[in-house]
């Protein structure tokens, strides 16, 4: 996707997140993150987006101090505080050339990494706020399809990939409305994944939006928009271990 579209997605989804949080109330529970209230969700999003805005703004190639925290307000003021942080991040990214060198999870990368990462992070947490308020709203299918690609690419780059092990079991994810397919193989050495149309021990088919939400554990694979073929036990295991 285009860099500007990721930045635009941050803007639109932080507004939807804040609106849903405001309607739900900061004391509401977040079903997709059972240990959180909406206040916890807002603080998490606001802290993270301010951290990445700072990192991109100063064009740092060093990792940020993850212990540092911005003072967050209490109560209902958290809603607009989180909204402002999202727009601040979007403005910083919009003013930064996409190929600007900055720190990323795998060392020095570019601002493009954070535009994409925060676009999808904001969508996921927008869905959390909407679940706290009742139900998830519509997702852009192109953004969701890109989010599926990013999910697998992230799994392969983070240390957790080496812990996603097995004896050659295979999981296939197939979008029905966009040209996105992935084969995940659980090997003794860790996860291997590639874009491929092939048979697997378990396959999941469905529209990009539903697959994106299932991969991020915001809906179950038993959702009526999804079709599952093959080993359901393997899919349950995949859901437990394929997390970022």
C-alpha distance (Angstrom), angle and dihedral (degrees) to the residues before:
residue distance angle dihedral
X1 . . .
X2 3.77 . .
X3 3.81 118.1 .
X4 3.80 91.9 -124.9
X5 3.80 90.8 55.5
X6 3.79 91.1 56.1
X7 3.80 90.1 50.2
X8 3.80 90.2 48.6
X9 3.81 89.9 49.7
X10 3.80 90.4 55.5
X11 3.80 90.4 53.4
X12 3.79 97.0 46.9
X13 3.79 96.1 41.8
X14 3.79 96.3 47.0
X15 3.80 87.1 55.3
X16 3.79 91.5 50.0
X17 3.81 90.1 45.9
X18 3.80 92.4 51.3
X19 3.81 93.1 45.0
X20 3.82 92.1 51.0
X21 3.81 91.4 45.7
X22 3.79 90.9 50.5
X23 3.80 91.5 51.5
X24 3.81 93.9 45.4
X25 3.81 94.7 45.6
X26 3.78 126.8 -125.3
X27 3.82 93.1 -93.9
X28 3.82 94.3 56.4
X29 3.80 117.7 113.3
X30 3.80 119.9 -114.4
X31 3.84 107.0 -131.6
X32 3.81 94.2 -159.8
X33 3.83 91.3 51.3
X34 3.82 101.5 34.8
X35 3.79 94.7 -174.7
X36 3.82 91.5 57.4
X37 3.75 136.5 79.8
X38 3.79 119.9 -156.2
X39 3.82 87.1 -99.0
X40 3.81 89.7 58.1
X41 3.80 90.0 48.9
X42 3.79 92.6 50.7
X43 3.79 92.7 48.5
X44 3.81 91.7 48.3
X45 3.80 92.5 51.2
X46 3.80 94.3 42.3
X47 3.80 94.3 49.3
X48 3.81 94.1 46.9
X49 3.78 96.2 46.5
X50 3.79 92.3 49.1
X51 3.81 90.1 49.7
X52 3.81 93.2 52.8
X53 3.79 92.8 42.3
X54 3.80 89.1 55.4
X55 3.81 92.6 46.9
X56 3.82 93.3 50.5
X57 3.81 93.8 41.4
X58 3.81 93.5 56.9
X59 3.83 91.1 36.7
X60 3.78 91.1 -128.9
X61 3.79 119.7 -175.8
X62 3.82 90.3 -170.9
X63 3.81 121.9 86.8
X64 3.80 115.3 -101.1
X65 3.78 121.8 -114.2
X66 3.79 99.9 -96.0
X67 3.79 90.1 -163.4
X68 3.80 92.1 63.7
X69 3.77 117.3 98.9
X70 3.78 134.9 -173.6
X71 3.79 115.8 -128.9
X72 3.79 106.7 -99.9
X73 3.81 123.9 -159.4
X74 3.78 123.7 -118.3
X75 3.75 129.8 -111.6
X76 3.79 124.9 -10.3
X77 3.82 91.9 -5.8
X78 3.81 86.9 75.7
X79 3.81 90.0 75.3
X80 3.79 96.6 64.7
X81 3.80 91.8 34.8
X82 3.81 89.6 59.5
X83 3.80 92.1 43.2
X84 3.82 91.1 52.3
X85 3.82 91.4 49.4
X86 3.78 91.6 54.3
X87 3.78 93.2 50.0
X88 3.79 90.6 45.6
X89 3.81 89.9 54.4
X90 3.80 91.1 48.4
X91 3.81 91.4 50.6
X92 3.80 92.2 49.8
X93 3.80 91.6 49.3
X94 3.81 92.3 45.8
X95 3.80 89.6 54.5
X96 3.81 93.1 48.2
X97 3.81 123.0 81.2
X98 3.83 107.8 -116.7
X99 3.82 93.6 -122.5
X100 3.81 94.5 53.1
X101 3.82 110.2 132.8
X102 3.82 113.9 -113.0
X103 3.78 137.0 150.7
X104 3.81 116.6 -83.7
X105 3.79 134.5 174.2
X106 3.80 91.5 -82.8
X107 3.81 97.8 42.1
X108 3.77 127.9 -89.0
X109 3.80 111.9 8.5
X110 3.78 134.1 139.2
X111 3.79 140.2 -79.4
X112 3.80 86.5 -104.3
X113 3.83 88.6 74.0
X114 3.81 92.4 58.2
X115 3.79 95.1 43.7
X116 3.79 89.7 55.2
X117 3.81 95.8 39.3
X118 3.78 93.9 49.1
X119 3.79 93.5 44.3
X120 3.80 90.4 59.0
X121 3.80 94.0 37.7
X122 3.79 89.9 54.4
X123 3.81 91.5 48.8
X124 3.82 91.8 51.3
X125 3.79 93.1 49.2
X126 3.80 91.7 43.0
X127 3.79 85.4 59.0
X128 3.82 89.4 50.3
X129 3.81 90.1 55.0
X130 3.80 91.2 46.8
X131 3.81 91.4 50.4
X132 3.80 88.3 52.8
X133 3.80 86.8 53.0
X134 3.80 96.3 45.6
X135 3.81 115.5 -81.0
X136 3.80 143.3 4.0
X137 3.78 117.1 -93.8
X138 3.79 126.7 -139.5
X139 3.81 121.1 -59.2
X140 3.79 124.3 -149.1
X141 3.84 104.5 -109.8
X142 3.82 94.6 -144.5
X143 3.80 91.3 51.8
X144 3.81 90.4 45.2
X145 3.82 91.4 50.9
X146 3.80 90.2 51.4
X147 3.79 87.6 47.8
X148 3.80 90.9 56.8
X149 3.80 90.2 53.3
X150 3.79 90.1 47.7
X151 3.81 92.3 48.9
X152 3.80 92.3 58.7
X153 3.80 93.2 40.6
X154 3.81 89.8 52.8
X155 3.80 92.2 48.0
X156 3.78 89.0 56.0
X157 3.81 94.6 49.4
X158 3.80 101.9 44.6
X159 3.82 123.9 79.5
X160 3.81 89.9 -113.2
X161 3.82 89.3 75.3
X162 3.80 91.3 74.8
X163 3.82 89.4 55.2
X164 3.81 93.7 53.3
X165 3.78 93.4 89.0
X166 3.77 138.5 157.3
X167 3.77 143.5 135.5
X168 3.77 100.0 -79.5
X169 3.81 98.8 -60.7
X170 3.80 112.6 162.1
X171 3.81 134.0 -146.6
X172 3.81 122.4 -170.5
X173 3.82 124.0 -160.6
X174 3.81 116.7 -165.5
X175 3.81 126.7 -175.7
X176 3.76 113.8 -148.0
X177 3.81 97.2 -163.2
X178 3.81 101.7 38.0
X179 3.82 134.3 39.2
X180 3.80 96.4 -103.0
X181 3.81 125.3 123.2
X182 3.79 131.2 156.5
X183 3.78 134.3 -171.9
X184 3.79 115.4 -156.3
X185 3.80 118.9 -164.9
X186 3.80 122.0 -166.2
X187 3.80 106.1 -147.5
X188 3.83 130.5 175.8
X189 3.82 87.5 -105.2
X190 3.80 95.3 50.0
X191 3.78 140.5 -90.0
X192 3.78 123.6 -16.8
X193 3.80 118.3 -174.6
X194 3.76 135.6 172.7
X195 3.79 139.7 163.8
X196 3.78 104.1 -96.7
X197 3.79 142.6 137.4
X198 3.79 106.4 -133.1
X199 3.79 143.8 120.1
X200 3.80 119.3 -81.4
X201 3.79 139.3 177.5
X202 3.78 88.9 -100.8
X203 3.81 128.6 15.2
X204 3.78 131.5 -170.2
X205 3.80 120.9 -160.3
X206 3.77 129.3 -174.8
X207 3.80 147.0 104.4
X208 3.78 117.5 -46.9
X209 3.80 94.6 -110.4
X210 3.80 93.8 55.3
X211 3.81 93.6 43.8
X212 3.80 91.3 49.7
X213 3.81 91.2 52.1
X214 3.80 92.5 46.3
X215 3.81 93.3 50.0
X216 3.81 89.0 52.3
X217 3.84 90.4 46.5
X218 3.81 94.1 -117.0
X219 3.80 92.0 123.5
X220 3.80 130.8 19.5
X221 3.77 126.7 -107.4
X222 3.80 85.9 -116.6
X223 3.81 88.9 70.2
X224 3.82 109.6 129.9
X225 3.82 91.1 -123.2
X226 3.81 90.1 64.3
X227 3.79 131.8 71.5
X228 3.80 120.5 -154.3
X229 3.80 123.3 -161.6
X230 3.79 124.3 -174.5
X231 3.78 133.3 -0.8
X232 3.82 109.3 20.9
X233 3.80 91.0 -178.6
X234 3.81 90.0 60.0
X235 3.80 89.8 49.3
X236 3.81 90.4 52.7
X237 3.79 88.9 51.8
X238 3.80 91.4 48.0
X239 3.79 90.0 53.1
X240 3.80 91.2 53.5
X241 3.81 98.1 46.8
X242 3.82 105.8 30.6
X243 3.79 97.0 79.0
X244 3.79 133.8 130.3
